[in-house]
Amino acid sequence: MDPEEFRRAGYAVVDWIADYWSTLGQRPVVSGDPPGALAAALPAGPPVDGEPVDAVLADLDALVAPRLTHWQHPGFFGYFPANTSGPSVLGDLVSSGLGVQGMLWATSPACTELETVMMDWLAGLLDLPRRFRSDTRGGGVIQDSASSATLVATLAALHRASDGRWREAGVDRRYRAYTSTHGHSSIEKAARIAGLGADGVRAVEVDPASQAMRPAALCAAIEADRAAGEVPAIVVATIGTTSTTAVDPLPEIGAICAEYGIWLHVDAAYAGAAAVCPELRWSHAGLEFADSYCFDPHKWLLTGFDCDAFWVADRGELVEALTVMPEFLRNAATESGAVLDYRDWQVPLGRRFRALKLWFVLRWYGVEGLRAHVRRGVALAARFAGRVRADDRFELAAAHPFSLVCFRLRAADEVNAELLARVNGTGRVHLTHTRVDGRFTLRLAVGSPQTAEAHVDEAWTLLQATADDLMAT
Ligand SMILES: *Cc1c(COP(=O)(O)O)cnc(C)c1O
């Protein structure tokens, strides 16, 4: 494909995406096809002779699009949002076109430097503690996901807890990780990958009223482990748990970690974006205790997957834990000590130019544009919660400080599961569920930039009508 052919095909692809976005609301949010439908519609192998891009676009329309779950749909309320936006797509397109590798400063200086500056911009945007800025001992890096951020934090924590012996000797069975019973599954996965095993993770109980970690229970678990000769290595606290967006009490948890010298990682994958709004920064109180922190701009900040923003307070510990220096990567810039080499901040060696999409997003929306996006999500969630509160048949199952509402019918679990299935079966909206105090609970998470009051109201109308039917039978 020469540059002129690329230009023509590229315009057609941009048109395709723009048409997709402008017709999204008319599509069913999820596909009703059985497993294997797409695979059965595709040929068994690639074409012998090349085909034009138009032919691929035709099959995208006919075969692929009908079998998608449309995460950007205005009626998509499942899981947490995974936003994208025009500027994000365009920044990513530039990254794809450049095709540079940013593993070292020397392998593409602008790739590293733009990323460092974007992470400093984001730290300012969220008003994060000073110690995370690159002009201190700390700094930020883009990871693919919050899961990777937690893994990298766990490895740095093992490095610290073993006084650096972990790097050569590997992990022994004494190290322990702590999170609440509502901590994300990626915390246990990180512990398993790091060699602690699932048994090395202590699930600390939560306060039943707030679903947030109980500091006294954390303290007791740490004391018990120490008494048994085990070594507490890392505590992962959460701002905005996946189940209900509970906020763990960082000031108390941070003080405990400081007392015992335990690495504190704060996982704010979804709710970190809320801190762009000054009125929501209460959720980040106590973050000055954290050794590391991450949030996903790819969830609620209009930046397409993958983009996790991860900061450490002491980059030296992280780099010592993960650095590698094979002969073929030796270079004068690294040896001068004057540059950052991000390959030492992550698991893979290679890395793409993800700072571009952040740069495009931050410049297109500006601080006020991003705040408006978050505030709209919070307001729509509050509007929906108001409807739930006003209907005696329903109840709210948790507080809704951000853009997630957890609610249920005052009825048995099976009735709530049926309510969810029927409402999703309309194809107009898509909600998911969780369990709160063991009870089946529906979740409505607002976040698509296309979602407006009418879509939230439609979700409520469908829920009410379905509840009428269920209560009548
Ligand atoms: C979504 C989520 C994660 C996982 O995010 P990825 O970036 O997909 O790995 C981790 N923690 C919390 C609290 C989440 O909500």
The ligand as a MOL file (V3000), in Angstrom:
LIG
                    3D

  0  0  0     0  0            999 V3000
M  V30 BEGIN CTAB
M  V30 COUNTS 15 15 0 0 0
M  V30 BEGIN ATOM
M  V30 1 C -11.2640 -2.1560 35.9380 0
M  V30 2 C -10.4930 -2.3120 37.1850 0
M  V30 3 C -9.2430 -2.9460 37.1950 0
M  V30 4 C -8.6740 -3.6320 35.9980 0
M  V30 5 O -8.4280 -2.7340 34.9930 0
M  V30 6 P -7.5580 -3.1250 33.7040 0
M  V30 7 O -6.9850 -1.8100 33.3280 0
M  V30 8 O -8.5180 -3.6820 32.7290 0
M  V30 9 O -6.5290 -4.1130 34.1170 0
M  V30 10 C -8.5320 -2.9550 38.3690 0
M  V30 11 N -9.0190 -2.4010 39.4870 0
M  V30 12 C -10.2180 -1.7910 39.5240 0
M  V30 13 C -10.7090 -1.1710 40.8070 0
M  V30 14 C -11.0030 -1.7440 38.3710 0
M  V30 15 O -12.2000 -1.1550 38.4170 0
M  V30 END ATOM
M  V30 BEGIN BOND
M  V30 1 1 1 2
M  V30 2 1 2 3
M  V30 3 2 2 14
M  V30 4 1 3 4
M  V30 5 2 3 10
M  V30 6 1 4 5
M  V30 7 1 5 6
M  V30 8 2 6 7
M  V30 9 1 6 8
M  V30 10 1 6 9
M  V30 11 1 10 11
M  V30 12 2 11 12
M  V30 13 1 12 13
M  V30 14 1 12 14
M  V30 15 1 14 15
M  V30 END BOND
M  V30 END CTAB
M  END
